[in-house]
Amino acid sequence: MNFSLVLIPPTALWVGHLLYLFILGLAIQKAPWYHWKEAKDIHVLLGSWVFLWLIWHMRAGVTPGMEFHLLLVTTLTLMFGWPFAILGTSVAQLGLTLEGQAEWATFSLNTLCNGIIPIGVTYGIYWLVYWWLPKHFFVYIYITAFAGSALALLASRLIGMGILLMSGHYDPNQLSEESWFIVVMLFPEAFINGLLMTVLVVYRPEWVSSFSDQRYLHGK
Protein backbone atom coordinates (compact mmCIF):
# COMPACT_ATOMS: atom_id res chain seq x y z
CA MET A 1 0.00 0.00 0.00
CA ASN A 2 1.05 3.57 -0.57
CA PHE A 3 -1.42 5.83 1.18
CA SER A 4 -1.82 9.41 0.04
CA LEU A 5 -2.55 12.38 2.28
CA VAL A 6 -5.71 13.23 0.33
CA LEU A 7 -7.11 9.73 0.97
CA ILE A 8 -6.65 9.50 4.73
CA PRO A 9 -8.49 11.67 7.32
CA PRO A 10 -6.33 13.49 9.91
CA THR A 11 -7.65 11.35 12.79
CA ALA A 12 -6.47 8.14 11.11
CA LEU A 13 -3.07 9.73 10.45
CA TRP A 14 -2.60 10.65 14.10
CA VAL A 15 -3.72 7.21 15.28
CA GLY A 16 -1.21 5.71 12.84
CA HIS A 17 1.59 7.95 14.15
CA LEU A 18 0.90 7.08 17.78
CA LEU A 19 0.61 3.35 17.12
CA TYR A 20 3.75 3.30 15.00
CA LEU A 21 5.82 5.22 17.53
CA PHE A 22 4.69 2.93 20.33
CA ILE A 23 5.61 -0.22 18.39
CA LEU A 24 8.89 1.34 17.20
CA GLY A 25 9.78 2.09 20.82
CA LEU A 26 9.12 -1.55 21.75
CA ALA A 27 11.27 -2.74 18.84
CA ILE A 28 14.17 -0.51 19.87
CA GLN A 29 13.87 -1.73 23.46
CA LYS A 30 13.58 -5.45 22.59
CA ALA A 31 16.11 -5.59 19.74
CA PRO A 32 19.15 -7.82 20.46
CA TRP A 33 21.69 -5.03 20.01
CA TYR A 34 24.58 -7.29 21.05
CA HIS A 35 24.64 -8.54 17.45
CA TRP A 36 26.16 -5.19 16.48
CA LYS A 37 29.37 -6.27 18.18
CA GLU A 38 30.07 -8.61 15.25
CA ALA A 39 30.96 -6.91 11.96
CA LYS A 40 29.68 -9.83 9.89
CA ASP A 41 26.28 -9.66 11.60
CA ILE A 42 26.05 -5.93 10.93
CA HIS A 43 26.84 -6.46 7.24
CA VAL A 44 24.13 -9.11 6.86
CA LEU A 45 21.55 -7.04 8.72
CA LEU A 46 22.20 -3.77 6.89
CA GLY A 47 22.49 -5.59 3.57
CA SER A 48 19.05 -7.12 4.07
CA TRP A 49 17.57 -3.68 4.82
CA VAL A 50 19.05 -2.25 1.62
CA PHE A 51 17.77 -5.26 -0.35
CA LEU A 52 14.27 -4.71 1.09
CA TRP A 53 14.36 -1.03 0.11
CA LEU A 54 15.29 -1.98 -3.46
CA ILE A 55 12.54 -4.60 -3.68
CA TRP A 56 9.92 -2.12 -2.46
CA HIS A 57 10.71 0.07 -5.46
CA MET A 58 9.05 -2.49 -7.76
CA ARG A 59 5.39 -1.60 -7.39
CA ALA A 60 2.25 -2.03 -9.46
CA GLY A 61 -1.23 -0.56 -9.26
CA VAL A 62 -3.41 2.04 -10.91
CA THR A 63 -5.76 3.11 -8.13
CA PRO A 64 -4.24 5.68 -5.71
CA GLY A 65 -3.34 3.98 -2.45
CA MET A 66 -3.68 0.50 -3.93
CA GLU A 67 -0.10 -0.02 -5.00
CA PHE A 68 1.20 -3.55 -4.58
CA HIS A 69 4.71 -4.89 -4.19
CA LEU A 70 6.47 -7.88 -2.71
CA LEU A 71 6.89 -7.48 1.03
CA LEU A 72 9.56 -10.08 1.95
CA VAL A 73 9.13 -9.18 5.61
CA THR A 74 8.55 -12.84 6.47
CA THR A 75 12.15 -13.61 5.50
CA LEU A 76 13.36 -10.57 7.44
CA THR A 77 11.39 -11.61 10.54
CA LEU A 78 12.54 -15.23 10.48
CA MET A 79 16.15 -14.14 9.97
CA PHE A 80 16.46 -11.42 12.59
CA GLY A 81 13.35 -11.48 14.79
CA TRP A 82 10.50 -8.97 14.88
CA PRO A 83 12.39 -6.00 16.44
CA PHE A 84 15.04 -5.81 13.71
CA ALA A 85 12.41 -6.57 11.08
CA ILE A 86 10.40 -3.53 12.21
CA LEU A 87 13.52 -1.37 12.14
CA GLY A 88 14.36 -2.72 8.67
CA THR A 89 10.93 -1.97 7.21
CA SER A 90 11.09 1.49 8.78
CA VAL A 91 14.41 2.12 7.04
CA ALA A 92 13.04 0.86 3.71
CA GLN A 93 9.96 3.08 3.97
CA LEU A 94 12.15 6.01 5.02
CA GLY A 95 14.24 5.55 1.89
CA LEU A 96 11.15 5.59 -0.33
CA THR A 97 9.84 8.68 1.45
CA LEU A 98 13.13 10.55 1.11
CA GLU A 99 13.06 9.77 -2.61
CA GLY A 100 9.60 11.31 -2.93
CA GLN A 101 7.86 8.03 -3.72
CA ALA A 102 5.73 8.30 -0.57
CA GLU A 103 4.45 11.16 1.57
CA TRP A 104 5.82 12.05 5.00
CA ALA A 105 2.34 12.47 6.48
CA THR A 106 1.47 8.85 5.70
CA PHE A 107 4.84 7.37 6.69
CA SER A 108 3.44 5.69 9.83
CA LEU A 109 0.42 4.13 8.11
CA ASN A 110 2.53 2.93 5.20
CA THR A 111 5.04 1.32 7.56
CA LEU A 112 2.27 -0.25 9.62
CA CYS A 113 0.60 -1.84 6.57
CA ASN A 114 3.71 -2.78 4.61
CA GLY A 115 5.84 -3.82 7.56
CA ILE A 116 4.48 -4.09 11.07
CA ILE A 117 1.21 -5.91 10.32
CA PRO A 118 2.79 -8.66 8.17
CA ILE A 119 5.65 -8.93 10.66
CA GLY A 120 3.15 -9.53 13.44
CA VAL A 121 1.32 -12.16 11.39
CA THR A 122 4.60 -13.91 10.53
CA TYR A 123 5.73 -13.91 14.15
CA GLY A 124 2.37 -15.25 15.33
CA ILE A 125 2.38 -18.05 12.77
CA TYR A 126 5.96 -18.95 13.66
CA TRP A 127 5.07 -19.46 17.30
CA LEU A 128 1.84 -21.33 16.55
CA VAL A 129 3.76 -23.72 14.30
CA TYR A 130 6.54 -24.02 16.88
CA TRP A 131 4.19 -25.05 19.67
CA TRP A 132 1.54 -27.04 17.81
CA LEU A 133 3.19 -28.75 14.83
CA PRO A 134 6.09 -31.20 14.54
CA LYS A 135 9.51 -29.56 14.54
CA HIS A 136 10.55 -30.61 11.07
CA PHE A 137 12.45 -28.88 8.27
CA PHE A 138 9.58 -29.11 5.78
CA VAL A 139 7.04 -27.88 8.33
CA TYR A 140 9.24 -24.84 8.93
CA ILE A 141 9.67 -24.10 5.20
CA TYR A 142 6.18 -24.86 3.88
CA ILE A 143 4.07 -23.65 6.79
CA THR A 144 6.10 -20.94 8.50
CA ALA A 145 7.85 -19.46 5.46
CA PHE A 146 5.69 -20.34 2.44
CA ALA A 147 2.15 -20.23 3.85
CA GLY A 148 3.10 -17.69 6.53
CA SER A 149 4.29 -15.13 4.01
CA ALA A 150 1.12 -15.50 1.94
CA LEU A 151 -1.07 -14.96 5.01
CA ALA A 152 1.07 -12.01 6.06
CA LEU A 153 0.58 -10.34 2.67
CA LEU A 154 -3.14 -11.10 2.72
CA ALA A 155 -3.59 -9.56 6.18
CA SER A 156 -1.57 -6.50 5.20
CA ARG A 157 -3.59 -5.82 2.06
CA LEU A 158 -7.00 -6.51 3.60
CA ILE A 159 -6.30 -4.11 6.47
CA GLY A 160 -5.01 -1.54 3.99
CA MET A 161 -8.19 -1.87 1.96
CA GLY A 162 -10.19 -1.50 5.14
CA ILE A 163 -8.41 1.78 5.92
CA LEU A 164 -9.17 3.07 2.41
CA LEU A 165 -12.79 1.98 2.75
CA MET A 166 -13.19 3.79 6.09
CA SER A 167 -11.69 6.94 4.57
CA GLY A 168 -14.80 7.30 2.45
CA HIS A 169 -12.93 7.91 -0.83
CA TYR A 170 -13.78 4.48 -2.21
CA ASP A 171 -16.90 2.36 -2.06
CA PRO A 172 -16.79 -1.44 -1.61
CA ASN A 173 -17.41 -2.08 -5.30
CA GLN A 174 -14.39 -0.02 -6.35
CA LEU A 175 -12.08 -1.80 -3.92
CA SER A 176 -13.45 -5.24 -4.80
CA GLU A 177 -12.47 -4.64 -8.42
CA GLU A 178 -8.86 -4.19 -7.28
CA SER A 179 -8.88 -7.09 -4.81
CA TRP A 180 -8.13 -9.66 -7.52
CA PHE A 181 -4.56 -8.35 -7.57
CA ILE A 182 -4.11 -9.51 -3.98
CA VAL A 183 -4.75 -13.10 -5.07
CA VAL A 184 -2.26 -12.67 -7.91
CA MET A 185 0.43 -11.49 -5.47
CA LEU A 186 0.01 -14.30 -2.94
CA PHE A 187 1.89 -17.01 -4.83
CA PRO A 188 4.99 -14.98 -5.79
CA GLU A 189 5.21 -13.64 -2.23
CA ALA A 190 4.98 -17.17 -0.83
CA PHE A 191 7.31 -18.68 -3.42
CA ILE A 192 10.09 -16.10 -3.05
CA ASN A 193 10.02 -16.13 0.75
CA GLY A 194 9.94 -19.93 0.79
CA LEU A 195 12.82 -20.12 -1.69
CA LEU A 196 14.94 -17.58 0.20
CA MET A 197 14.41 -19.33 3.51
CA THR A 198 15.24 -22.72 1.97
CA VAL A 199 18.52 -21.40 0.59
CA LEU A 200 19.37 -19.63 3.83
CA VAL A 201 18.72 -22.53 6.20
CA VAL A 202 20.69 -24.89 3.91
CA TYR A 203 23.71 -22.70 3.16
CA ARG A 204 23.65 -19.98 5.84
CA PRO A 205 21.70 -21.30 8.85
CA GLU A 206 23.72 -19.04 11.14
CA TRP A 207 21.94 -16.07 9.53
CA VAL A 208 18.49 -17.38 10.53
CA SER A 209 17.75 -16.77 14.20
CA SER A 210 14.49 -18.75 14.12
CA PHE A 211 16.08 -21.92 12.72
CA SER A 212 18.16 -24.56 14.49
CA ASP A 213 19.72 -27.69 12.97
CA GLN A 214 19.34 -29.44 16.30
CA ARG A 215 15.64 -28.63 16.47
CA TYR A 216 14.52 -29.15 12.88
CA LEU A 217 16.97 -31.64 11.32
CA HIS A 218 18.78 -33.88 13.80
CA GLY A 219 17.03 -37.17 14.36
CA LYS A 220 14.28 -36.41 11.80
Residue pairs with C-beta under 8 A, 6 or more apart in sequence:
1 65
1 66
1 67
1 109
1 110
1 113
1 114
1 156
1 157
1 160
1 163
2 59
2 61
2 65
2 67
2 101
2 102
2 106
2 110
3 65
3 103
3 106
3 109
3 110
3 113
3 160
3 163
3 164
4 64
4 65
4 103
4 106
5 13
5 103
5 105
5 106
6 64
6 169
7 64
7 65
7 164
7 167
7 169
8 16
8 105
8 106
8 109
8 163
8 167
9 167
9 168
12 109
12 163
12 166
12 167
13 105
13 106
13 108
13 109
16 106
16 108
16 109
16 112
17 108
19 108
19 112
20 107
20 108
20 109
20 111
20 112
20 116
21 108
23 86
23 112
23 116
24 86
24 87
24 90
26 83
27 82
27 83
27 84
27 86
27 87
28 83
28 87
30 82
30 83
31 81
31 83
31 84
31 87
32 81
32 83
32 84
35 41
35 42
35 45
36 42
44 207
45 80
45 84
45 88
48 76
48 79
48 80
48 88
49 87
49 88
49 91
49 92
52 72
52 73
52 76
52 88
52 89
52 91
52 92
53 91
53 92
53 95
53 96
55 69
55 70
55 72
56 69
56 70
56 92
56 93
56 96
56 114
57 69
57 96
57 101
58 69
58 70
59 67
59 68
59 69
60 67
60 68
60 69
60 181
61 67
61 68
61 178
61 181
63 170
63 174
63 178
65 160
65 164
65 169
66 160
66 161
66 164
66 175
66 178
66 181
68 157
68 181
68 182
68 185
70 185
70 188
70 189
70 192
71 114
71 115
71 118
71 149
71 152
71 153
71 156
71 189
72 149
72 189
72 192
72 193
72 196
73 85
73 88
73 89
73 114
73 115
73 118
73 119
73 122
73 152
74 118
74 122
74 145
74 148
74 149
74 152
74 193
74 197
75 145
75 149
75 193
75 196
75 197
75 200
76 84
76 85
76 88
76 89
76 119
77 85
77 119
77 122
77 123
77 126
77 210
78 122
78 126
78 144
78 145
78 197
78 208
78 209
78 210
78 211
79 200
79 207
79 208
79 209
79 210
80 88
80 209
81 209
81 210
82 119
82 120
82 122
82 123
85 115
85 119
85 122
86 115
86 116
86 119
88 115
89 111
89 114
89 115
89 116
89 119
90 111
90 115
92 115
93 102
93 107
93 110
93 111
93 114
93 115
94 107
96 102
97 103
97 104
97 107
97 110
102 110
109 163
113 156
113 157
113 159
113 160
113 163
114 156
117 152
117 155
117 156
117 159
118 149
118 152
118 153
118 155
118 156
119 152
121 148
121 151
121 152
121 155
121 156
122 148
122 149
122 152
125 143
125 144
125 147
125 148
125 151
125 152
126 144
126 148
126 210
129 139
129 140
129 143
129 144
129 148
133 139
133 143
135 215
135 216
136 216
136 220
137 201
137 216
137 217
137 220
139 216
140 197
140 201
140 211
140 216
141 194
141 197
141 198
141 201
142 194
144 197
144 210
145 193
145 194
145 196
145 197
145 198
146 190
146 191
146 193
146 194
147 190
148 193
149 189
149 190
149 193
149 194
150 186
150 187
150 189
150 190
152 189
153 182
153 185
153 186
153 189
153 190
154 182
154 186
157 182
157 185
158 182
161 175
161 178
161 179
164 170
164 175
165 171
165 172
165 175
197 208
200 207
200 208
200 211
201 208
201 211
201 216
205 211
205 212
205 213
